[in-house]
Amino acid sequence: MQKKSRKCGVLMPIFSLPSKYGIGCFSKEAYEFVDALAEAGQSCWQILPLGPTSYGDSPYQSFSTFAGNPYFIDPETLISKGWISEKECDGFNFGKNPTKIDYGKIWDSRFKLLKIAFENSKIENDADFKKFVKDNADWLPDYALYMAIKANNDNKAWSEWSEDLKRRDKDAIDKAKIKFADEILFYEFLQYEFLQEWTALKKYTNEKGIEIIGDIPIYVAFDSADAWSSPELFWFDEECNPVAVAGCPPDAFSATGQLWGNPLYNWDYHKETNFAWWMKRLAKCFELYDVVRIDHFRGFDSFYCIPFGATDAKKGKWKKGPGYALFDTMKKELGDRKVIAEDLGFLTPSVIRLVKRTKYPGMKILQFAFDSRDDSDYQPHNYERNCVVYTGTHDNETTRGWLNVISDKDRSYALRYLHLEDVKEDELAWEFIRAAYRSVADLAVIPMQDFLNLGSEARINEPSTLGKNWQWRMKKNAFTKKLQKRMKELAKLYAR
C-alpha cells in the first residue's frame, strides 16, 4: 500500500458501535461515527472481519469466508422498510448493558426478529435479490444450504451430520435443497440485506474522504461452509478430518502456545489451481473494503502444524507456505491493491524478505516496543515510512490498561523513552498516541478505546481465552465534539 501522504485512522469494530438493539450494526450510529471521524480529521476506519461468527463469537472463526454477519443488519432499517414493527423489535431482549454485548441474548433473539422481517419481505419476488443470488452463485448456495442443514441439526458442526450429508452425497443434497428450501431462502435474504446495508455505509464513508480498512483472517473455521463444501482446499484425511490444525508455538506470552484449531490448507492443490479460491476470496475482500489487512502474514512463508487432537500447541512443526507465488498471482489477476501485512510475532529472515518483496507495509505496535531487555523493531527510532503504527490492536490491552499491568522496569523504560516521567496518569495514553502520530510511519491507526482513555474493562480480546471477548461497546455520545477537535488538532500538528 504505497502512500503519498501521511494519514491517520481509528480501529473500531462494527460490533463495538453504540446502537439501540444490543450490538453495533449498520445503524444511524454507524453513520454518526463516520461523521465524527471526518470531523476528527481521520482518513481511515479499520474494522475487524465482517463474517458470521460461530462458537466463541470471534470474527476470526466464521461460518463462511464470503458471507456477512447477520447481527450487523440494522433493525431500524427493517422497520423503515415495513418488514417489522418497532413494537416487535422492542419485544425482544437484546441485553441491557450499553457497554457490553450479551451474545447469549443476541443469539436467542436476533434470528427470530430477522425471520419475521424475512417472512414479510416477500424477497423471492424482488428482481434485485434474484440478481444478487445469480451474481453470487459461486458461494451463496453452498453457504445457505450449509446454514439450513446446520440449523436443522441442533447447530452441530458438519463433521457430526449424517454421513451422506457430511460427504455431500448428491441424492442427500438434492433432498436437503427441497426439504429446507424456505430456510435456504432465508439465509440468502440475510446476505442480500447485509450487503445492501454495508454497501450504503461504505459509500457514505468513502464520500466523507475516509477509506475502510478491512481484515481477512488467513484461516477459515473447520465448522464452515468452505470446509464442508470444498474439502479439497484443506489438509484433510479420507474421513474429512484435519491431519493437523493451525496455531502458534510456545513463546514469552504463552508457555503452551496457541491452539487455534483451524484446518490448514492443501497448498499443493492451491498451487495447481493457480490459487483460484484465494483469488476469489481476495476479490471479495476488495469489493467490501478499500484496504485489506491480511492477518498472520507470516503463515504464507511458513505455517505451524499441530497434530489434530492435540490439547496444546507444544508439539507442532513448521512447514513451508506458498511464499511470494500467491501474491505474484494476486498482483497479476487483481492488480495493484492496497494491502497491510500483519507481520507481528517472531519473524524469520525469510518472512522479512517476503514482506519486503511484496512492498506491503507491515505493522508496528508501540506496546511491543518497551521490553527493557533489548532493542526492538517496534521502537519508533527503527521505523521505516512504509509501515502502519498502532498503540495496540484488538488483541492487546488498551494503552491505559497495559501501563497498569506491565512490569515496573518496562513501564519506567517506556516513560523514559517517550520523556513522560512527569506526565499525569490521565494523559499517558494520549502521549502514546502522540508518539505514534509523530513517527515516520505513513499511517497511524489508534484503537478507539485509547482515544477515550479507557482501561482494561474496554479490552476487546485476550488471545487463548473464551467467554469474555469481543464484548466491548462504546457508550452513546462518547465520541464528543471536544474529542473530535483534539484528534483533529493532533492530526494537523503531525501532518496527517
C-alpha positions as CSV (number, residue, x, y, z in Angstrom):
1,M,0.0,0.0,0.0
2,Q,2.2,2.8,-1.3
3,K,1.2,6.2,0.3
4,K,1.9,9.6,-1.0
5,S,0.9,11.3,2.3
6,R,0.8,10.7,6.0
7,K,-2.6,9.5,7.3
8,C,-4.3,8.6,10.5
9,G,-7.3,6.4,11.3
10,V,-9.2,4.7,14.1
11,L,-9.6,1.0,14.8
12,M,-13.2,0.3,15.8
13,P,-15.2,-2.9,15.2
14,I,-18.7,-2.7,13.9
15,F,-20.0,-4.7,16.9
16,S,-18.5,-2.1,19.3
17,L,-20.6,0.8,18.0
18,P,-23.5,2.0,20.2
19,S,-26.9,1.1,18.9
20,K,-30.4,0.5,20.3
21,Y,-30.5,-3.3,19.9
22,G,-27.7,-4.8,21.8
23,I,-24.8,-4.9,19.3
24,G,-23.2,-2.4,17.0
25,C,-24.6,-2.6,13.4
26,F,-25.1,-0.6,10.2
27,S,-27.5,1.7,12.0
28,K,-27.6,5.5,12.2
29,E,-25.0,5.4,14.9
30,A,-22.5,4.0,12.4
31,Y,-23.2,6.9,10.1
32,E,-22.8,9.3,13.1
33,F,-19.4,7.6,13.8
34,V,-18.3,8.3,10.2
35,D,-19.3,11.9,10.6
36,A,-17.3,12.1,13.8
37,L,-14.3,10.5,12.1
38,A,-14.4,13.1,9.4
39,E,-14.7,16.0,11.9
40,A,-11.7,14.5,13.8
41,G,-9.5,14.7,10.7
42,Q,-9.3,10.9,10.2
43,S,-8.8,9.3,6.8
44,C,-9.2,5.6,7.7
45,W,-11.6,3.5,9.6
46,Q,-10.2,0.0,10.4
47,I,-12.7,-2.7,11.3
48,L,-12.5,-6.4,12.2
49,P,-13.7,-9.3,9.9
50,L,-17.4,-9.0,8.9
51,G,-18.1,-12.7,8.7
52,P,-20.9,-14.6,10.6
53,T,-19.4,-15.6,13.9
54,S,-19.6,-19.1,15.4
55,Y,-19.0,-20.6,18.9
56,G,-16.9,-18.1,20.9
57,D,-18.2,-15.1,18.9
58,S,-14.8,-14.5,17.4
59,P,-14.7,-12.7,14.0
60,Y,-11.7,-14.9,13.2
61,Q,-13.9,-18.1,13.5
62,S,-16.6,-17.7,10.9
63,F,-19.2,-19.9,9.3
64,S,-18.1,-18.6,5.9
65,T,-15.2,-16.6,4.4
66,F,-17.6,-15.0,1.9
67,A,-20.7,-14.3,4.0
68,G,-21.5,-11.3,6.2
69,N,-22.6,-11.3,9.8
70,P,-26.5,-11.1,10.1
71,Y,-26.0,-9.4,13.5
72,F,-24.9,-6.3,11.7
73,I,-28.3,-5.9,9.8
74,D,-30.0,-2.8,11.3
75,P,-33.4,-3.5,12.8
76,E,-34.3,0.2,12.3
77,T,-33.7,-0.2,8.6
78,L,-36.0,-3.2,8.6
79,I,-38.6,-1.1,10.4
80,S,-38.3,1.6,7.7
81,K,-39.0,-1.0,5.0
82,G,-42.1,-2.1,6.8
83,W,-40.9,-5.6,7.3
84,I,-41.1,-5.5,11.1
85,S,-42.5,-3.0,13.6
86,E,-40.8,-1.1,16.4
87,K,-43.1,-2.8,18.9
88,E,-41.9,-6.2,17.7
89,C,-38.3,-5.2,18.0
90,D,-38.9,-3.9,21.5
91,G,-40.4,-7.2,22.4
92,F,-37.0,-8.9,22.2
93,N,-34.4,-8.8,24.9
94,F,-31.0,-8.0,23.3
95,G,-29.3,-7.3,26.6
96,K,-29.5,-4.2,28.8
97,N,-25.8,-3.2,29.3
98,P,-24.9,-0.4,26.8
99,T,-21.1,-1.1,27.2
100,K,-21.2,-4.9,26.8
101,I,-22.6,-7.3,24.3
102,D,-24.7,-10.2,25.7
103,Y,-24.2,-12.7,22.9
104,G,-26.5,-15.3,24.5
105,K,-29.4,-12.8,24.3
106,I,-28.4,-11.7,20.8
107,W,-28.3,-15.4,19.7
108,D,-31.7,-16.1,21.2
109,S,-33.4,-13.0,19.7
110,R,-31.8,-11.7,16.6
111,F,-32.6,-14.5,14.2
112,K,-36.2,-14.6,15.4
113,L,-36.5,-10.9,14.6
114,L,-34.8,-11.4,11.2
115,K,-37.1,-14.3,10.4
116,I,-40.2,-12.0,10.9
117,A,-38.6,-9.5,8.6
118,F,-37.9,-12.2,6.0
119,E,-41.4,-13.5,6.0
120,N,-42.8,-10.0,5.5
121,S,-40.3,-9.1,2.8
122,K,-41.6,-11.4,0.0
123,I,-38.0,-11.1,-1.1
124,E,-38.3,-14.0,-3.6
125,N,-40.2,-11.6,-5.9
126,D,-37.6,-8.9,-5.8
127,A,-35.6,-8.5,-9.1
128,D,-32.5,-7.1,-7.4
129,F,-32.5,-10.0,-4.9
130,K,-32.7,-12.5,-7.8
131,K,-29.7,-10.8,-9.5
132,F,-27.8,-10.9,-6.2
133,V,-28.4,-14.7,-5.9
134,K,-27.3,-15.2,-9.5
135,D,-24.2,-13.0,-9.1
136,N,-23.0,-14.9,-6.1
137,A,-23.7,-18.4,-7.3
138,D,-20.1,-19.5,-6.7
139,W,-20.6,-19.4,-2.9
140,L,-24.1,-18.4,-1.7
141,P,-26.0,-21.7,-2.5
142,D,-23.4,-23.7,-0.5
143,Y,-23.4,-21.3,2.4
144,A,-27.2,-21.0,2.6
145,L,-27.6,-24.8,2.3
146,Y,-24.9,-25.4,4.9
147,M,-26.6,-23.0,7.4
148,A,-30.0,-24.5,6.7
149,I,-28.8,-28.1,7.4
150,K,-26.9,-26.9,10.4
151,A,-30.0,-25.1,11.9
152,N,-31.9,-28.4,11.5
153,N,-29.2,-30.4,13.1
154,D,-29.1,-28.7,16.5
155,N,-26.4,-26.4,15.1
156,K,-23.9,-29.2,15.2
157,A,-20.7,-29.0,13.1
158,W,-20.9,-30.6,9.7
159,S,-18.5,-33.4,10.9
160,E,-21.3,-34.6,13.2
161,W,-24.0,-34.7,10.5
162,S,-25.2,-37.9,8.9
163,E,-22.6,-39.5,6.6
164,D,-24.4,-38.7,3.4
165,L,-24.8,-35.0,4.2
166,K,-21.3,-34.8,5.6
167,R,-19.8,-36.2,2.4
168,R,-22.3,-34.2,0.2
169,D,-23.9,-37.3,-1.4
170,K,-25.8,-36.0,-4.4
171,D,-29.2,-37.6,-3.5
172,A,-28.9,-36.3,0.1
173,I,-28.0,-32.8,-1.1
174,D,-30.9,-32.7,-3.6
175,K,-33.4,-33.8,-0.9
176,A,-32.0,-31.2,1.5
177,K,-32.4,-28.5,-1.0
178,I,-36.1,-29.4,-1.4
179,K,-36.7,-30.0,2.3
180,F,-35.1,-26.8,3.5
181,A,-36.0,-24.5,0.6
182,D,-37.6,-21.9,2.7
183,E,-34.7,-21.9,5.2
184,I,-32.2,-21.6,2.3
185,L,-34.1,-18.6,1.0
186,F,-33.9,-17.0,4.5
187,Y,-30.1,-17.2,4.6
188,E,-29.9,-15.8,1.1
189,F,-32.1,-13.0,2.2
190,L,-29.8,-12.2,5.1
191,Q,-26.8,-12.0,2.9
192,Y,-28.6,-9.7,0.4
193,E,-29.8,-7.4,3.2
194,F,-26.3,-7.4,4.8
195,L,-24.7,-6.4,1.5
196,Q,-27.2,-3.7,0.8
197,E,-26.7,-2.1,4.1
198,W,-22.9,-2.4,4.2
199,T,-22.6,-1.1,0.6
200,A,-24.6,2.0,1.6
201,L,-22.5,2.6,4.7
202,K,-19.2,2.1,2.8
203,K,-20.3,4.5,0.1
204,Y,-21.2,7.2,2.7
205,T,-17.8,6.6,4.4
206,N,-15.9,7.0,1.1
207,E,-17.8,10.1,0.2
208,K,-16.6,11.6,3.5
209,G,-13.0,11.0,2.3
210,I,-12.5,8.0,4.6
211,E,-11.1,4.6,3.5
212,I,-12.3,1.3,5.1
213,I,-9.5,-1.0,6.2
214,G,-10.9,-4.5,6.3
215,D,-9.4,-7.6,7.8
216,I,-9.0,-11.1,6.2
217,P,-8.1,-13.9,8.5
218,I,-5.6,-16.2,7.0
219,Y,-7.5,-19.3,8.0
220,V,-11.2,-20.3,7.9
221,A,-13.0,-22.3,10.6
222,F,-13.4,-26.1,10.4
223,D,-17.1,-25.6,11.1
224,S,-17.7,-23.6,8.0
225,A,-19.4,-23.8,4.6
226,D,-15.9,-23.5,3.0
227,A,-14.5,-26.6,4.7
228,W,-17.7,-28.6,4.1
229,S,-18.3,-27.7,0.5
230,S,-14.7,-27.7,-0.7
231,P,-12.7,-30.2,1.4
232,E,-10.1,-30.4,-1.3
233,L,-8.8,-27.0,-0.3
234,F,-7.7,-28.3,3.1
235,W,-5.3,-30.8,4.6
236,F,-7.9,-33.4,5.4
237,D,-7.7,-37.2,5.7
238,E,-10.0,-39.6,3.9
239,E,-12.6,-39.2,6.7
240,C,-12.6,-35.4,6.2
241,N,-10.8,-34.8,9.5
242,P,-7.9,-32.4,9.7
243,V,-4.5,-34.0,9.6
244,A,-3.1,-31.0,11.5
245,V,-4.5,-27.7,12.7
246,A,-3.2,-24.1,13.0
247,G,-1.8,-22.3,15.9
248,C,1.4,-20.7,17.3
249,P,4.3,-22.3,19.2
250,P,5.0,-21.6,22.9
251,D,6.6,-18.1,23.4
252,A,7.0,-15.4,26.1
253,F,3.3,-14.8,26.1
254,S,2.1,-18.4,26.3
255,A,4.1,-21.4,27.7
256,T,1.9,-23.9,25.8
257,G,1.5,-21.8,22.6
258,Q,-1.8,-21.0,20.9
259,L,-4.1,-23.8,19.6
260,W,-6.4,-22.1,17.1
261,G,-7.8,-25.3,15.7
262,N,-8.4,-24.1,12.2
263,P,-7.8,-26.5,9.3
264,L,-4.6,-26.0,7.3
265,Y,-4.5,-25.5,3.6
266,N,-3.6,-28.1,1.0
267,W,-1.1,-25.7,-0.6
268,D,-0.2,-28.2,-3.3
269,Y,-3.8,-28.1,-4.6
270,H,-3.9,-24.3,-4.4
271,K,-0.7,-24.0,-6.4
272,E,-2.0,-26.5,-9.0
273,T,-5.2,-24.4,-9.4
274,N,-3.2,-21.1,-9.6
275,F,-4.7,-20.1,-6.3
276,A,-8.2,-19.8,-7.8
277,W,-10.0,-20.0,-4.5
278,W,-7.7,-17.4,-2.9
279,M,-8.2,-15.0,-5.9
280,K,-11.9,-15.4,-5.5
281,R,-11.6,-14.8,-1.7
282,L,-9.4,-11.7,-2.1
283,A,-11.5,-10.3,-4.9
284,K,-14.5,-10.4,-2.5
285,C,-12.5,-8.6,0.2
286,F,-11.6,-5.8,-2.2
287,E,-15.3,-5.4,-3.0
288,L,-16.0,-4.9,0.6
289,Y,-13.0,-2.8,1.7
290,D,-10.7,-0.2,0.3
291,V,-7.6,-1.6,2.1
292,V,-7.2,-5.2,3.2
293,R,-5.2,-6.2,6.3
294,I,-4.0,-9.8,5.8
295,D,-3.9,-11.5,9.2
296,H,-1.0,-13.7,10.2
297,F,1.1,-12.8,7.1
298,R,4.0,-15.0,8.2
299,G,1.8,-18.1,7.6
300,F,2.3,-17.6,3.9
301,D,6.0,-18.0,4.3
302,S,5.8,-20.9,6.8
303,F,3.0,-22.2,8.9
304,Y,2.8,-24.0,12.3
305,C,1.2,-27.5,12.2
306,I,-0.2,-29.0,15.3
307,P,-1.3,-32.7,15.2
308,F,-5.1,-33.0,15.1
309,G,-6.4,-33.9,18.6
310,A,-3.6,-32.3,20.5
311,T,-4.6,-30.4,23.6
312,D,-2.0,-27.7,23.3
313,A,0.5,-26.3,20.7
314,K,3.7,-27.7,22.2
315,K,4.3,-30.5,19.6
316,G,3.8,-28.6,16.4
317,K,6.1,-28.3,13.4
318,W,6.8,-25.6,10.9
319,K,6.1,-26.3,7.2
320,K,6.8,-24.2,4.1
321,G,3.9,-22.0,2.8
322,P,3.2,-20.8,-0.7
323,G,5.5,-17.8,-0.4
324,Y,5.5,-15.0,-2.9
325,A,3.8,-17.1,-5.6
326,L,0.3,-16.3,-4.2
327,F,0.9,-12.5,-4.1
328,D,2.5,-12.6,-7.6
329,T,-0.7,-14.3,-8.9
330,M,-2.8,-11.8,-7.0
331,K,-1.0,-8.8,-8.5
332,K,-1.3,-10.2,-12.0
333,E,-5.0,-11.1,-11.6
334,L,-6.4,-8.4,-9.3
335,G,-4.0,-5.6,-10.0
336,D,-2.0,-3.4,-7.5
337,R,-4.3,-3.4,-4.5
338,K,-3.8,-1.7,-1.1
339,V,-2.8,-4.3,1.5
340,I,-1.4,-4.2,5.0
341,A,0.7,-7.2,6.1
342,E,0.1,-8.3,9.7
343,D,3.7,-9.3,10.3
344,L,3.6,-9.5,14.1
345,G,5.4,-12.0,16.3
346,F,8.7,-13.8,15.8
347,L,9.9,-13.1,12.2
348,T,12.4,-15.2,10.5
349,P,14.7,-13.7,7.8
350,S,12.5,-15.4,5.1
351,V,9.3,-13.7,6.4
352,I,11.0,-10.3,6.4
353,R,12.2,-10.9,2.8
354,L,8.6,-11.9,1.8
355,V,7.1,-8.7,3.3
356,K,9.8,-6.6,1.6
357,R,9.3,-8.3,-1.8
358,T,5.5,-7.6,-1.7
359,K,6.2,-4.0,-0.8
360,Y,3.2,-4.1,1.5
361,P,3.5,-2.1,4.7
362,G,3.9,-4.1,7.9
363,M,2.7,-3.3,11.4
364,K,4.4,-1.6,14.3
365,I,2.9,-1.9,17.8
366,L,4.0,0.6,20.4
367,Q,3.1,-1.7,23.3
368,F,5.7,-4.2,21.9
369,A,8.5,-1.5,21.9
370,F,9.3,-1.3,25.6
371,D,10.7,-4.6,26.7
372,S,13.6,-3.2,28.7
373,R,15.8,-6.2,28.0
374,D,16.6,-5.4,24.4
375,D,16.3,-3.2,21.4
376,S,13.1,-3.7,19.3
377,D,11.9,-3.2,15.8
378,Y,8.8,-1.7,17.3
379,Q,10.6,1.3,18.8
380,P,9.9,4.4,16.7
381,H,13.5,5.1,16.0
382,N,13.7,1.9,14.0
383,Y,10.6,2.6,11.8
384,E,10.6,3.0,8.0
385,R,8.0,5.1,6.3
386,N,6.3,2.2,4.7
387,C,4.6,0.8,7.8
388,V,1.4,1.2,9.9
389,V,1.9,2.1,13.6
390,Y,-0.6,1.3,16.3
391,T,-0.6,1.9,20.0
392,G,-2.1,-1.6,20.2
393,T,-4.6,-3.8,18.3
394,H,-7.8,-5.7,19.2
395,D,-5.6,-8.5,20.7
396,N,-3.8,-6.1,23.1
397,E,-4.7,-4.3,26.3
398,T,-5.8,-0.7,26.0
399,T,-2.8,1.5,26.5
400,R,-4.1,2.7,29.9
401,G,-4.7,-0.9,30.9
402,W,-1.3,-2.0,29.6
403,L,0.5,0.6,31.6
404,N,-1.1,-0.8,34.7
405,V,-0.1,-4.4,34.1
406,I,3.5,-4.3,32.7
407,S,6.5,-4.6,35.0
408,D,7.8,-1.5,36.8
409,K,11.0,-1.8,34.8
410,D,9.3,-1.9,31.4
411,R,6.9,1.0,32.5
412,S,9.9,3.1,33.6
413,Y,11.7,2.4,30.4
414,A,8.7,3.3,28.3
415,L,8.1,6.6,30.2
416,R,11.8,7.5,29.9
417,Y,12.0,6.7,26.2
418,L,9.0,8.9,25.5
419,H,10.0,11.5,28.1
420,L,6.8,11.1,30.1
421,E,8.1,10.8,33.6
422,D,6.3,13.9,34.8
423,V,3.1,13.4,32.8
424,K,-0.2,12.8,34.7
425,E,-1.7,9.3,34.5
426,D,-4.8,10.6,32.7
427,E,-2.7,11.9,29.9
428,L,-0.3,9.0,29.3
429,A,-2.5,7.2,26.7
430,W,-2.7,10.4,24.7
431,E,1.1,10.8,24.8
432,F,1.4,7.3,23.3
433,I,-1.0,8.4,20.6
434,R,1.2,11.4,20.1
435,A,4.3,9.2,19.8
436,A,2.5,7.1,17.0
437,Y,1.4,10.3,15.2
438,R,4.8,11.9,15.2
439,S,6.6,8.8,14.0
440,V,7.7,8.5,10.3
441,A,5.1,5.7,9.7
442,D,2.9,6.6,6.7
443,L,-0.2,5.5,8.6
444,A,-1.1,5.7,12.3
445,V,-4.2,3.7,13.5
446,I,-5.3,4.1,17.1
447,P,-7.9,1.9,18.8
448,M,-11.0,4.0,19.8
449,Q,-10.6,2.9,23.4
450,D,-7.2,4.7,23.6
451,F,-8.7,8.0,22.3
452,L,-11.4,7.5,25.0
453,N,-8.6,6.8,27.6
454,L,-10.3,3.6,28.8
455,G,-8.7,0.9,30.9
456,S,-8.7,-2.9,30.9
457,E,-12.5,-3.0,31.0
458,A,-12.5,-2.0,27.4
459,R,-10.2,-4.7,26.1
460,I,-11.7,-6.4,23.1
461,N,-9.8,-9.8,23.0
462,E,-7.4,-11.7,25.1
463,P,-6.0,-14.5,22.9
464,S,-6.4,-18.1,24.0
465,T,-9.3,-17.3,26.3
466,L,-13.0,-17.8,26.0
467,G,-16.2,-16.3,27.4
468,K,-15.1,-12.6,27.9
469,N,-14.0,-11.4,24.5
470,W,-15.5,-9.3,21.6
471,Q,-18.0,-7.7,24.0
472,W,-16.9,-4.1,24.5
473,R,-19.2,-1.3,23.2
474,M,-18.6,2.4,23.1
475,K,-21.1,4.5,25.1
476,K,-23.5,6.6,23.2
477,N,-22.3,10.1,22.8
478,A,-18.8,9.2,24.0
479,F,-17.2,10.5,20.7
480,T,-17.7,14.1,21.7
481,K,-17.1,17.3,19.8
482,K,-14.3,18.1,22.2
483,L,-12.6,14.7,21.5
484,Q,-13.0,15.2,17.7
485,K,-11.4,18.6,18.0
486,R,-8.4,17.3,20.0
487,M,-7.9,14.4,17.5
488,K,-8.1,16.8,14.5
489,E,-5.5,19.2,16.1
490,L,-3.1,16.3,16.7
491,A,-3.6,15.1,13.1
492,K,-2.9,18.6,11.8
493,L,0.1,19.1,14.0
494,Y,1.9,16.0,12.7
495,A,0.8,16.5,9.1
496,R,-1.6,13.5,9.0
